[in-house]
Amino acid sequence: MQLSLENNVIEAGEQAKLEVRIHNPFPYPLNNGCITIDGFGIWETILLKKQLLPNNTTITPIKFIPLRAGLGRLYVTFTTDSLRLSPKFVFLQVTLSKNEHKETKDE
């Protein structure tokens, strides 16, 4: 499984785009695939509608809006009926938006 963020630094309230690339090296199809993302106040599960055929790769784009600011890891796990990959992660930094930053200074 390979993970790729469109931008690894975004403002709070901004939509982030993650690309999850999964390859099936096995001689049998993988059924009932499930991608779970966890971090920055997000816990989301995406069910894959099609089976992943042998020696094929699927790319799943995921859009999300982080709920917390800061620097941290976004964890991604892939499971099927017959397989569970170890979680992978990407670093993401969520900064305060300019409006929130200004309000914090004014207080």
C-alpha positions in Angstrom: 0.0 0.0 0.0 1.3 3.4 -1.0 0.0 6.7 0.4 0.3 10.1 -1.3 -1.0 13.5 0.0 -1.7 16.2 -2.5 -0.4 18.8 0.1 1.2 17.8 3.4 0.5 21.3 4.8 -3.0 22.7 4.8 -5.1 25.3 6.7 -7.7 24.2 9.2 -11.1 23.8 7.5 -9.4 23.1 4.2 -10.1 19.9 2.3 -7.2 17.5 2.1 -6.8 14.9 -0.7 -5.1 11.5 -0.1 -4.4 8.9 -2.7 -4.3 5.3 -1.6 -2.6 2.8 -4.0 -3.1 -0.9 -3.3 -1.6 -3.7 -5.3 -2.7 -7.3 -5.1 0.3 -9.6 -5.6 -1.6 -12.8 -4.8 -2.9 -15.3 -7.3 -6.5 -14.9 -6.0 -8.8 -11.9 -5.8 -9.2 -9.8 -2.7 -12.8 -9.3 -1.7 -14.6 -6.8 0.5 -11.8 -4.4 0.7 -12.0 -1.7 3.4 -9.7 1.4 3.8 -9.8 3.1 7.2 -8.2 6.5 7.9 -7.5 7.7 11.4 -6.0 10.9 12.8 -6.7 14.6 13.2 -10.1 13.9 14.7 -11.1 11.7 11.7 -12.2 8.1 11.8 -13.5 7.2 8.3 -14.0 3.9 6.6 -14.3 3.5 2.8 -15.6 0.2 1.4 -14.3 -0.9 -2.0 -17.1 -1.9 -4.2 -15.1 -4.1 -6.6 -12.8 -7.0 -5.8 -9.1 -6.5 -6.4 -8.1 -8.9 -9.0 -4.7 -10.8 -9.0 -1.7 -8.7 -10.0 -3.9 -5.6 -10.3 -3.6 -2.2 -8.6 -6.4 0.1 -7.5 -6.1 3.8 -6.7 -8.6 5.3 -4.3 -8.8 9.0 -3.9 -10.0 10.2 -0.4 -11.1 13.7 0.4 -11.4 14.8 4.0 -11.4 17.9 6.3 -9.1 17.5 9.4 -10.8 18.5 12.6 -7.7 19.4 14.6 -4.7 21.6 13.9 -1.1 20.6 14.5 1.6 18.3 13.0 0.9 14.6 13.2 0.3 11.3 11.4 -2.7 10.2 9.4 -2.9 6.4 9.7 -4.4 4.3 6.9 -5.3 0.6 7.2 -6.4 -1.8 4.5 -8.3 -5.0 5.2 -10.2 -7.7 3.2 -11.9 -11.0 3.9 -8.5 -12.7 3.8 -5.9 -10.0 4.6 -5.0 -7.2 6.9 -2.1 -5.0 6.1 -0.1 -3.2 8.8 -1.2 0.4 9.1 0.8 3.0 7.1 1.0 6.7 7.8 1.7 10.0 6.2 2.7 13.2 8.0 0.3 16.1 7.8 0.5 19.6 9.2 -2.8 21.5 9.7 -2.2 25.2 10.4 -4.7 27.7 11.8 -6.5 29.6 9.1 -5.6 33.3 8.8 -8.9 34.3 10.4 -8.5 31.9 13.4 -4.9 33.1 13.8 -6.0 36.8 13.8 -8.8 36.0 16.4 -6.2 34.3 18.7 -3.9 37.3 18.6 -6.8 39.8 19.3 -7.7 38.0 22.5 
